Amino acid sequence: MKILIVSLTAALSLACYADEFKPVDMMARVPAAKGLAVFKISDDEVAVNGSLLKRIEMGKQTMVLNYKSKLDKPVYPKFSIRIYNGYGMLLDTARVSWTFSSVEPGAVKQENVSFLPKNLPAALSFSTVSLPKDWDRPVFLIVEGEVF
């Protein structure tokens, strides 16, 4: 973890000032791949509409995952969600893996998943890097796994 923070600090030190951070369009930057999708968060919600995962509701440090199985057999959800801000910075990753219970055909279920954005202000407190005020606001999600 220390190596990640040091290398992240070094990378951010090149930018130095909050006004030098530029918004990015993750929808255009992430290449299409099977089992991977990029979503923009709108009104704290993402409509996934997959064969298992329907919707994600975003909170400050939690996500509510809404499932509805369109499949004809029980499914054991296994996927990851990467949370990015509007500048393309990874805020956190959530992994979902059901081992002992499943979503039955036609069933509707809900799950709360917690996430904790990185504490970059503390990591950068002695640097010359100045983060934008909205650096910790989730804007994009990348969902990867068996949900489509």
TIVO-2410 file (N, C-alpha, C; in nm, 3 decimals):
# residues 148
REC num residu      c1      c2      c3 atome chaine
REC   1      M   0.083  -0.119   0.000     N      A
REC   1      M   0.000   0.000   0.000    CA      A
REC   1      M   0.087   0.125   0.000     C      A
REC   2      K   0.196   0.127   0.073     N      A
REC   2      K   0.282   0.245   0.078    CA      A
REC   2      K   0.342   0.275  -0.059     C      A
REC   3      I   0.376   0.171  -0.133     N      A
REC   3      I   0.433   0.191  -0.265    CA      A
REC   3      I   0.331   0.257  -0.357     C      A
REC   4      L   0.206   0.213  -0.348     N      A
REC   4      L   0.100   0.272  -0.429    CA      A
REC   4      L   0.084   0.421  -0.399     C      A
REC   5      I   0.082   0.456  -0.273     N      A
REC   5      I   0.064   0.597  -0.234    CA      A
REC   5      I   0.183   0.680  -0.281     C      A
REC   6      V   0.303   0.627  -0.264     N      A
REC   6      V   0.422   0.700  -0.306    CA      A
REC   6      V   0.420   0.721  -0.457     C      A
REC   7      S   0.391   0.616  -0.534     N      A
REC   7      S   0.390   0.631  -0.679    CA      A
REC   7      S   0.275   0.720  -0.724     C      A
REC   8      L   0.159   0.712  -0.655     N      A
REC   8      L   0.048   0.800  -0.687    CA      A
REC   8      L   0.083   0.944  -0.656     C      A
REC   9      T   0.148   0.967  -0.544     N      A
REC   9      T   0.191   1.101  -0.508    CA      A
REC   9      T   0.289   1.156  -0.611     C      A
REC  10      A   0.383   1.072  -0.653     N      A
REC  10      A   0.480   1.116  -0.753    CA      A
REC  10      A   0.410   1.152  -0.884     C      A
REC  11      A   0.315   1.072  -0.923     N      A
REC  11      A   0.241   1.099  -1.047    CA      A
REC  11      A   0.162   1.228  -1.037     C      A
REC  12      L   0.096   1.249  -0.923     N      A
REC  12      L   0.016   1.369  -0.905    CA      A
REC  12      L   0.104   1.494  -0.890     C      A
REC  13      S   0.226   1.477  -0.843     N      A
REC  13      S   0.315   1.591  -0.824    CA      A
REC  13      S   0.345   1.661  -0.956     C      A
REC  14      L   0.331   1.589  -1.066     N      A
REC  14      L   0.353   1.651  -1.196    CA      A
REC  14      L   0.246   1.754  -1.226     C      A
REC  15      A   0.125   1.731  -1.176     N      A
REC  15      A   0.014   1.822  -1.202    CA      A
REC  15      A   0.018   1.943  -1.111     C      A
REC  16      C   0.040   1.922  -0.985     N      A
REC  16      C   0.058   2.025  -0.883    CA      A
REC  16      C  -0.067   2.099  -0.840     C      A
REC  17      Y  -0.147   2.149  -0.929     N      A
REC  17      Y  -0.255   2.236  -0.889    CA      A
REC  17      Y  -0.391   2.182  -0.933     C      A
REC  18      A  -0.493   2.207  -0.850     N      A
REC  18      A  -0.628   2.157  -0.876    CA      A
REC  18      A  -0.682   2.203  -1.010     C      A
REC  19      D  -0.649   2.324  -1.051     N      A
REC  19      D  -0.703   2.375  -1.177    CA      A
REC  19      D  -0.639   2.307  -1.299     C      A
REC  20      E  -0.536   2.225  -1.276     N      A
REC  20      E  -0.474   2.152  -1.385    CA      A
REC  20      E  -0.537   2.015  -1.407     C      A
REC  21      F  -0.623   1.970  -1.316     N      A
REC  21      F  -0.694   1.845  -1.335    CA      A
REC  21      F  -0.804   1.869  -1.438     C      A
REC  22      K  -0.811   1.784  -1.537     N      A
REC  22      K  -0.911   1.800  -1.643    CA      A
REC  22      K  -1.010   1.684  -1.638     C      A
REC  23      P  -1.139   1.715  -1.651     N      A
REC  23      P  -1.238   1.607  -1.658    CA      A
REC  23      P  -1.211   1.515  -1.777     C      A
REC  24      V  -1.240   1.386  -1.759     N      A
REC  24      V  -1.221   1.290  -1.867    CA      A
REC  24      V  -1.354   1.221  -1.897     C      A
REC  25      D  -1.362   1.164  -2.015     N      A
REC  25      D  -1.480   1.087  -2.053    CA      A
REC  25      D  -1.441   0.939  -2.049     C      A
REC  26      M  -1.466   0.875  -1.936     N      A
REC  26      M  -1.432   0.734  -1.920    CA      A
REC  26      M  -1.507   0.647  -2.021     C      A
REC  27      M  -1.625   0.692  -2.063     N      A
REC  27      M  -1.705   0.616  -2.159    CA      A
REC  27      M  -1.625   0.598  -2.290     C      A
REC  28      A  -1.548   0.699  -2.327     N      A
REC  28      A  -1.472   0.695  -2.451    CA      A
REC  28      A  -1.333   0.633  -2.431     C      A
REC  29      R  -1.279   0.641  -2.310     N      A
REC  29      R  -1.142   0.596  -2.286    CA      A
REC  29      R  -1.126   0.447  -2.262     C      A
REC  30      V  -1.227   0.383  -2.206     N      A
REC  30      V  -1.215   0.241  -2.172    CA      A
REC  30      V  -1.257   0.157  -2.292     C      A
REC  31      P  -1.168   0.070  -2.341     N      A
REC  31      P  -1.203  -0.011  -2.457    CA      A
REC  31      P  -1.311  -0.113  -2.425     C      A
REC  32      A  -1.396  -0.139  -2.522     N      A
REC  32      A  -1.503  -0.237  -2.504    CA      A
REC  32      A  -1.443  -0.377  -2.488     C      A
REC  33      A  -1.502  -0.455  -2.399     N      A
REC  33      A  -1.458  -0.592  -2.378    CA      A
REC  33      A  -1.576  -0.673  -2.327     C      A
REC  34      K  -1.576  -0.801  -2.356     N      A
REC  34      K  -1.683  -0.888  -2.309    CA      A
REC  34      K  -1.680  -0.894  -2.156     C      A
REC  35      G  -1.799  -0.877  -2.097     N      A
REC  35      G  -1.809  -0.884  -1.951    CA      A
REC  35      G  -1.764  -0.758  -1.880     C      A
REC  36      L  -1.744  -0.649  -1.955     N      A
REC  36      L  -1.700  -0.522  -1.895    CA      A
REC  36      L  -1.785  -0.409  -1.951     C      A
REC  37      A  -1.830  -0.320  -1.863     N      A
REC  37      A  -1.909  -0.205  -1.909    CA      A
REC  37      A  -1.877  -0.083  -1.823     C      A
REC  38      V  -1.880   0.032  -1.886     N      A
REC  38      V  -1.857   0.160  -1.819    CA      A
REC  38      V  -1.990   0.232  -1.809     C      A
REC  39      F  -2.019   0.287  -1.691     N      A
REC  39      F  -2.143   0.359  -1.669    CA      A
REC  39      F  -2.114   0.496  -1.609     C      A
REC  40      K  -2.191   0.595  -1.650     N      A
REC  40      K  -2.184   0.726  -1.587    CA      A
REC  40      K  -2.295   0.733  -1.482     C      A
REC  41      I  -2.259   0.779  -1.363     N      A
REC  41      I  -2.356   0.790  -1.254    CA      A
REC  41      I  -2.441   0.914  -1.278     C      A
REC  42      S  -2.571   0.896  -1.276     N      A
REC  42      S  -2.664   1.006  -1.297    CA      A
REC  42      S  -2.765   1.007  -1.182     C      A
REC  43      D  -2.775   1.117  -1.113     N      A
REC  43      D  -2.865   1.129  -0.997    CA      A
REC  43      D  -2.841   1.017  -0.897     C      A
REC  44      D  -2.713   0.988  -0.869     N      A
REC  44      D  -2.671   0.885  -0.772    CA      A
REC  44      D  -2.722   0.746  -0.808     C      A
REC  45      E  -2.739   0.719  -0.937     N      A
REC  45      E  -2.793   0.590  -0.978    CA      A
REC  45      E  -2.735   0.550  -1.113     C      A
REC  46      V  -2.722   0.418  -1.131     N      A
REC  46      V  -2.677   0.362  -1.258    CA      A
REC  46      V  -2.773   0.251  -1.297     C      A
REC  47      A  -2.827   0.259  -1.417     N      A
REC  47      A  -2.913   0.153  -1.469    CA      A
REC  47      A  -2.824   0.057  -1.547     C      A
REC  48      V  -2.801  -0.062  -1.493     N      A
REC  48      V  -2.715  -0.160  -1.558    CA      A
REC  48      V  -2.796  -0.244  -1.657     C      A
REC  49      N  -2.914  -0.290  -1.613     N      A
REC  49      N  -3.005  -0.369  -1.697    CA      A
REC  49      N  -2.940  -0.493  -1.757     C      A
REC  50      G  -2.858  -0.561  -1.678     N      A
REC  50      G  -2.798  -0.687  -1.722    CA      A
REC  50      G  -2.892  -0.803  -1.696     C      A
REC  51      S  -2.847  -0.923  -1.725     N      A
REC  51      S  -2.930  -1.041  -1.703    CA      A
REC  51      S  -2.941  -1.075  -1.554     C      A
REC  52      L  -2.860  -1.011  -1.471     N      A
REC  52      L  -2.866  -1.031  -1.326    CA      A
REC  52      L  -2.868  -0.898  -1.251     C      A
REC  53      L  -2.770  -0.813  -1.273     N      A
REC  53      L  -2.763  -0.684  -1.203    CA      A
REC  53      L  -2.845  -0.580  -1.277     C      A
REC  54      K  -2.944  -0.522  -1.208     N      A
REC  54      K  -3.036  -0.426  -1.271    CA      A
REC  54      K  -2.994  -0.281  -1.249     C      A
REC  55      R  -2.965  -0.247  -1.122     N      A
REC  55      R  -2.944  -0.106  -1.088    CA      A
REC  55      R  -2.847  -0.096  -0.971     C      A
REC  56      I  -2.770   0.014  -0.970     N      A
REC  56      I  -2.681   0.045  -0.859    CA      A
REC  56      I  -2.718   0.183  -0.809     C      A
REC  57      E  -2.747   0.192  -0.680     N      A
REC  57      E  -2.776   0.321  -0.617    CA      A
REC  57      E  -2.653   0.361  -0.535     C      A
REC  58      M  -2.601   0.481  -0.562     N      A
REC  58      M  -2.479   0.526  -0.497    CA      A
REC  58      M  -2.510   0.612  -0.375     C      A
REC  59      G  -2.440   0.583  -0.265     N      A
REC  59      G  -2.443   0.666  -0.146    CA      A
REC  59      G  -2.305   0.725  -0.126     C      A
REC  60      K  -2.284   0.790  -0.013     N      A
REC  60      K  -2.154   0.852   0.015    CA      A
REC  60      K  -2.043   0.748   0.025     C      A
REC  61      Q  -2.071   0.638   0.097     N      A
REC  61      Q  -1.971   0.532   0.110    CA      A
REC  61      Q  -2.032   0.393   0.096     C      A
REC  62      T  -2.151   0.385   0.038     N      A
REC  62      T  -2.215   0.257   0.014    CA      A
REC  62      T  -2.282   0.256  -0.123     C      A
REC  63      M  -2.300   0.135  -0.173     N      A
REC  63      M  -2.376   0.115  -0.296    CA      A
REC  63      M  -2.485   0.014  -0.263     C      A
REC  64      V  -2.602   0.033  -0.319     N      A
REC  64      V  -2.708  -0.066  -0.308    CA      A
REC  64      V  -2.720  -0.132  -0.444     C      A
REC  65      L  -2.693  -0.263  -0.449     N      A
REC  65      L  -2.700  -0.338  -0.572    CA      A
REC  65      L  -2.835  -0.406  -0.581     C      A
REC  66      N  -2.905  -0.385  -0.688     N      A
REC  66      N  -3.038  -0.443  -0.709    CA      A
REC  66      N  -3.029  -0.550  -0.817     C      A
REC  67      Y  -3.068  -0.671  -0.780     N      A
REC  67      Y  -3.062  -0.785  -0.870    CA      A
REC  67      Y  -3.202  -0.828  -0.912     C      A
REC  68      K  -3.213  -0.875  -1.035     N      A
REC  68      K  -3.332  -0.946  -1.080    CA      A
REC  68      K  -3.285  -1.043  -1.187     C      A
REC  69      S  -3.295  -1.171  -1.157     N      A
REC  69      S  -3.241  -1.272  -1.247    CA      A
REC  69      S  -3.336  -1.300  -1.364     C      A
REC  70      K  -3.283  -1.288  -1.486     N      A
REC  70      K  -3.355  -1.324  -1.608    CA      A
REC  70      K  -3.312  -1.462  -1.655     C      A
REC  71      L  -3.228  -1.528  -1.577     N      A
REC  71      L  -3.171  -1.655  -1.617    CA      A
REC  71      L  -3.259  -1.771  -1.572     C      A
REC  72      D  -3.239  -1.887  -1.632     N      A
REC  72      D  -3.323  -2.003  -1.601    CA      A
REC  72      D  -3.260  -2.098  -1.499     C      A
REC  73      K  -3.153  -2.055  -1.434     N      A
REC  73      K  -3.090  -2.136  -1.330    CA      A
REC  73      K  -3.039  -2.043  -1.220     C      A
REC  74      P  -3.015  -2.095  -1.099     N      A
REC  74      P  -2.961  -2.012  -0.991    CA      A
REC  74      P  -2.825  -1.954  -1.032     C      A
REC  75      V  -2.800  -1.831  -0.989     N      A
REC  75      V  -2.676  -1.762  -1.022    CA      A
REC  75      V  -2.606  -1.721  -0.894     C      A
REC  76      Y  -2.475  -1.738  -0.891     N      A
REC  76      Y  -2.392  -1.694  -0.779    CA      A
REC  76      Y  -2.314  -1.571  -0.827     C      A
REC  77      P  -2.362  -1.450  -0.794     N      A
REC  77      P  -2.297  -1.329  -0.845    CA      A
REC  77      P  -2.147  -1.326  -0.813     C      A
REC  78      K  -2.070  -1.289  -0.913     N      A
REC  78      K  -1.926  -1.273  -0.897    CA      A
REC  78      K  -1.880  -1.167  -0.996     C      A
REC  79      F  -1.849  -1.049  -0.945     N      A
REC  79      F  -1.806  -0.939  -1.031    CA      A
REC  79      F  -1.736  -0.833  -0.947     C      A
REC  80      S  -1.678  -0.736  -1.014     N      A
REC  80      S  -1.613  -0.624  -0.944    CA      A
REC  80      S  -1.667  -0.493  -0.999     C      A
REC  81      I  -1.661  -0.392  -0.914     N      A
REC  81      I  -1.703  -0.257  -0.953    CA      A
REC  81      I  -1.589  -0.163  -0.918     C      A
REC  82      R  -1.538  -0.092  -1.018     N      A
REC  82      R  -1.435   0.009  -0.994    CA      A
REC  82      R  -1.502   0.146  -0.998     C      A
REC  83      I  -1.474   0.226  -0.899     N      A
REC  83      I  -1.538   0.356  -0.884    CA      A
REC  83      I  -1.435   0.465  -0.918     C      A
REC  84      Y  -1.471   0.551  -1.014     N      A
REC  84      Y  -1.380   0.657  -1.060    CA      A
REC  84      Y  -1.444   0.794  -1.041     C      A
REC  85      N  -1.360   0.894  -1.022     N      A
REC  85      N  -1.411   1.031  -1.019    CA      A
REC  85      N  -1.414   1.086  -1.161     C      A
REC  86      G  -1.451   1.209  -1.175     N      A
REC  86      G  -1.463   1.270  -1.307    CA      A
REC  86      G  -1.331   1.300  -1.375     C      A
REC  87      Y  -1.219   1.280  -1.303     N      A
REC  87      Y  -1.085   1.306  -1.357    CA      A
REC  87      Y  -1.014   1.175  -1.394     C      A
REC  88      G  -1.087   1.063  -1.385     N      A
REC  88      G  -1.030   0.934  -1.419    CA      A
REC  88      G  -0.948   0.871  -1.309     C      A
REC  89      M  -0.958   0.924  -1.186     N      A
REC  89      M  -0.884   0.868  -1.073    CA      A
REC  89      M  -0.966   0.758  -1.007     C      A
REC  90      L  -0.904   0.643  -0.985     N      A
REC  90      L  -0.970   0.532  -0.918    CA      A
REC  90      L  -0.990   0.566  -0.771     C      A
REC  91      L  -1.117   0.567  -0.727     N      A
REC  91      L  -1.148   0.596  -0.587    CA      A
REC  91      L  -1.148   0.470  -0.501     C      A
REC  92      D  -1.204   0.362  -0.553     N      A
REC  92      D  -1.207   0.236  -0.480    CA      A
REC  92      D  -1.257   0.125  -0.572     C      A
REC  93      T  -1.241   0.002  -0.525     N      A
REC  93      T  -1.289  -0.116  -0.595    CA      A
REC  93      T  -1.372  -0.199  -0.499     C      A
REC  94      A  -1.485  -0.245  -0.545     N      A
REC  94      A  -1.569  -0.334  -0.464    CA      A
REC  94      A  -1.578  -0.468  -0.537     C      A
REC  95      R  -1.560  -0.575  -0.463     N      A
REC  95      R  -1.573  -0.709  -0.521    CA      A
REC  95      R  -1.693  -0.778  -0.460     C      A
REC  96      V  -1.774  -0.837  -0.545     N      A
REC  96      V  -1.893  -0.910  -0.501    CA      A
REC  96      V  -1.874  -1.056  -0.540     C      A
REC  97      S  -1.888  -1.145  -0.443     N      A
REC  97      S  -1.872  -1.287  -0.469    CA      A
REC  97      S  -1.961  -1.365  -0.374     C      A
REC  98      W  -2.068  -1.419  -0.427     N      A
REC  98      W  -2.160  -1.501  -0.347    CA      A
REC  98      W  -2.116  -1.646  -0.359     C      A
REC  99      T  -2.091  -1.709  -0.247     N      A
REC  99      T  -2.047  -1.848  -0.248    CA      A
REC  99      T  -2.155  -1.942  -0.197     C      A
REC 100      F  -2.224  -1.900  -0.092     N      A
REC 100      F  -2.317  -1.990  -0.024    CA      A
REC 100      F  -2.464  -1.966  -0.056     C      A
REC 101      S  -2.496  -1.855  -0.118     N      A
REC 101      S  -2.635  -1.831  -0.157    CA      A
REC 101      S  -2.636  -1.785  -0.302     C      A
REC 102      S  -2.753  -1.794  -0.363     N      A
REC 102      S  -2.765  -1.761  -0.504    CA      A
REC 102      S  -2.887  -1.674  -0.528     C      A
REC 103      V  -2.896  -1.623  -0.650     N      A
REC 103      V  -3.015  -1.553  -0.695    CA      A
REC 103      V  -3.090  -1.652  -0.783     C      A
REC 104      E  -3.207  -1.690  -0.739     N      A
REC 104      E  -3.287  -1.789  -0.811    CA      A
REC 104      E  -3.350  -1.726  -0.936     C      A
REC 105      P  -3.388  -1.807  -1.035     N      A
REC 105      P  -3.454  -1.753  -1.155    CA      A
REC 105      P  -3.575  -1.666  -1.119     C      A
REC 106      G  -3.580  -1.546  -1.175     N      A
REC 106      G  -3.692  -1.455  -1.150    CA      A
REC 106      G  -3.688  -1.383  -1.016     C      A
REC 107      A  -3.593  -1.418  -0.930     N      A
REC 107      A  -3.586  -1.358  -0.797    CA      A
REC 107      A  -3.537  -1.214  -0.803     C      A
REC 108      V  -3.582  -1.135  -0.706     N      A
REC 108      V  -3.538  -0.997  -0.690    CA      A
REC 108      V  -3.468  -0.989  -0.555     C      A
REC 109      K  -3.343  -0.940  -0.554     N      A
REC 109      K  -3.266  -0.928  -0.430    CA      A
REC 109      K  -3.194  -0.794  -0.428     C      A
REC 110      Q  -3.149  -0.759  -0.309     N      A
REC 110      Q  -3.079  -0.633  -0.290    CA      A
REC 110      Q  -2.960  -0.659  -0.198     C      A
REC 111      E  -2.850  -0.588  -0.221     N      A
REC 111      E  -2.730  -0.606  -0.140    CA      A
REC 111      E  -2.663  -0.470  -0.118     C      A
REC 112      N  -2.619  -0.445   0.004     N      A
REC 112      N  -2.544  -0.323   0.035    CA      A
REC 112      N  -2.395  -0.354   0.031     C      A
REC 113      V  -2.319  -0.271  -0.039     N      A
REC 113      V  -2.175  -0.287  -0.048    CA      A
REC 113      V  -2.110  -0.156  -0.006     C      A
REC 114      S  -2.018  -0.165   0.088     N      A
REC 114      S  -1.948  -0.045   0.136    CA      A
REC 114      S  -1.821  -0.022   0.056     C      A
REC 115      F  -1.787   0.103   0.040     N      A
REC 115      F  -1.658   0.139  -0.020    CA      A
REC 115      F  -1.606   0.260   0.054     C      A
REC 116      L  -1.478   0.281   0.048     N      A
REC 116      L  -1.415   0.392   0.118    CA      A
REC 116      L  -1.315   0.457   0.025     C      A
REC 117      P  -1.346   0.578  -0.024     N      A
REC 117      P  -1.251   0.646  -0.112    CA      A
REC 117      P  -1.116   0.663  -0.043     C      A
REC 118      K  -1.011   0.660  -0.122     N      A
REC 118      K  -0.875   0.678  -0.070    CA      A
REC 118      K  -0.864   0.811   0.004     C      A
REC 119      N  -0.782   0.813   0.105     N      A
REC 119      N  -0.761   0.936   0.181    CA      A
REC 119      N  -0.644   1.014   0.119     C      A
REC 120      L  -0.664   1.063  -0.002     N      A
REC 120      L  -0.559   1.135  -0.071    CA      A
REC 120      L  -0.518   1.265  -0.003     C      A
REC 121      P  -0.612   1.341   0.054     N      A
REC 121      P  -0.566   1.464   0.119    CA      A
REC 121      P  -0.461   1.437   0.227     C      A
REC 122      A  -0.478   1.331   0.304     N      A
REC 122      A  -0.378   1.297   0.407    CA      A
REC 122      A  -0.248   1.250   0.341     C      A
REC 123      A  -0.260   1.168   0.237     N      A
REC 123      A  -0.140   1.118   0.169    CA      A
REC 123      A  -0.061   1.231   0.103     C      A
REC 124      L  -0.131   1.336   0.062     N      A
REC 124      L  -0.066   1.446  -0.009    CA      A
REC 124      L  -0.043   1.569   0.078     C      A
REC 125      S  -0.062   1.555   0.207     N      A
REC 125      S  -0.059   1.672   0.297    CA      A
REC 125      S   0.073   1.748   0.295     C      A
REC 126      F   0.184   1.683   0.266     N      A
REC 126      F   0.314   1.752   0.262    CA      A
REC 126      F   0.366   1.769   0.121     C      A
REC 127      S   0.279   1.750   0.024     N      A
REC 127      S   0.320   1.765  -0.115    CA      A
REC 127      S   0.274   1.901  -0.168     C      A
REC 128      T   0.308   1.927  -0.292     N      A
REC 128      T   0.263   2.050  -0.357    CA      A
REC 128      T   0.138   2.026  -0.440     C      A
REC 129      V   0.079   1.907  -0.428     N      A
REC 129      V  -0.039   1.873  -0.506    CA      A
REC 129      V  -0.163   1.930  -0.439     C      A
REC 130      S  -0.246   1.992  -0.518     N      A
REC 130      S  -0.373   2.047  -0.471    CA      A
REC 130      S  -0.486   1.977  -0.547     C      A
REC 131      L  -0.568   1.903  -0.475     N      A
REC 131      L  -0.677   1.828  -0.539    CA      A
REC 131      L  -0.799   1.916  -0.565     C      A
REC 132      P  -0.874   1.887  -0.670     N      A
REC 132      P  -0.999   1.959  -0.693    CA      A
REC 132      P  -1.097   1.929  -0.579     C      A
REC 133      K  -1.187   2.020  -0.552     N      A
REC 133      K  -1.283   2.002  -0.442    CA      A
REC 133      K  -1.369   1.878  -0.460     C      A
REC 134      D  -1.399   1.842  -0.583     N      A
REC 134      D  -1.486   1.727  -0.608    CA      A
REC 134      D  -1.408   1.599  -0.642     C      A
REC 135      W  -1.284   1.590  -0.600     N      A
REC 135      W  -1.201   1.474  -0.633    CA      A
REC 135      W  -1.258   1.342  -0.582     C      A
REC 136      D  -1.334   1.345  -0.472     N      A
REC 136      D  -1.384   1.220  -0.412    CA      A
REC 136      D  -1.529   1.188  -0.453     C      A
REC 137      R  -1.583   1.260  -0.549     N      A
REC 137      R  -1.720   1.234  -0.595    CA      A
REC 137      R  -1.720   1.129  -0.705     C      A
REC 138      P  -1.787   1.014  -0.681     N      A
REC 138      P  -1.795   0.910  -0.785    CA      A
REC 138      P  -1.873   0.961  -0.906     C      A
REC 139      V  -1.816   0.941  -1.025     N      A
REC 139      V  -1.881   0.985  -1.148    CA      A
REC 139      V  -1.899   0.868  -1.245     C      A
REC 140      F  -1.804   0.775  -1.246     N      A
REC 140      F  -1.809   0.661  -1.337    CA      A
REC 140      F  -1.792   0.530  -1.260     C      A
REC 141      L  -1.855   0.426  -1.311     N      A
REC 141      L  -1.835   0.291  -1.260    CA      A
REC 141      L  -1.795   0.201  -1.375     C      A
REC 142      I  -1.701   0.112  -1.349     N      A
REC 142      I  -1.669   0.006  -1.444    CA      A
REC 142      I  -1.709  -0.123  -1.375     C      A
REC 143      V  -1.802  -0.194  -1.436     N      A
REC 143      V  -1.850  -0.321  -1.383    CA      A
REC 143      V  -1.793  -0.432  -1.470     C      A
REC 144      E  -1.731  -0.529  -1.405     N      A
REC 144      E  -1.667  -0.637  -1.479    CA      A
REC 144      E  -1.700  -0.771  -1.414     C      A
REC 145      G  -1.753  -0.862  -1.494     N      A
REC 145      G  -1.783  -0.995  -1.442    CA      A
REC 145      G  -1.911  -1.053  -1.498     C      A
REC 146      E  -1.967  -1.147  -1.424     N      A
REC 146      E  -2.080  -1.226  -1.470    CA      A
REC 146      E  -2.214  -1.162  -1.432     C      A
REC 147      V  -2.246  -1.047  -1.490     N      A
REC 147      V  -2.372  -0.979  -1.459    CA      A
REC 147      V  -2.449  -0.940  -1.585     C      A
REC 148      F  -2.390  -0.962  -1.701     N      A
REC 148      F  -2.452  -0.918  -1.825    CA      A
REC 148      F  -2.512  -1.034  -1.892     C      A
***
